[in-house]
Amino acid sequence: MEMGKKPMDELLKLIEHPVIVKLKNGMSYKGSLVKVDSYMNIYLQDAEEYDDNGKLIASYGDVIIRGNNILYVVNPSIT
């Protein structure tokens, strides 16, 4: 991330794009980013849950991830 950019601004650019959300406990979620609120809670659509080894655990319709559990968010098409 370039100097002077705010994390919330970068997250807002990812709305309606696929993202991977890595949690502090090692789990991760892949889905389409629908919304981010002021606490950086993330709302995903068509989400899939993966364990820390990358194994698919479950598929969900919609998922809300609490912001204080998030380690990072990445757009897989950029990496």
Long-range contacts (C-beta under 8 A, 24 or more apart in sequence): 7-40, 8-36, 8-38, 8-40, 11-36, 11-40, 11-42, 11-73, 12-36, 14-73, 14-75, 17-75, 17-77, 18-75, 18-76, 18-77, 19-44, 19-73, 19-74, 19-75, 19-76, 20-73, 20-74, 20-75, 20-76, 21-65, 21-70, 21-72, 21-73, 22-70, 22-71, 22-72, 22-73, 22-74, 23-65, 23-69, 23-70, 23-71, 24-69, 24-70, 24-71, 25-52, 25-69, 26-51, 26-52, 27-51, 27-52, 27-57, 28-52, 28-54, 29-63, 29-65, 30-76, 31-60, 31-63, 33-73, 34-62, 37-67, 39-66, 39-67, 39-68, 40-67, 40-70, 41-65, 41-66, 41-67, 42-67, 42-70, 42-73
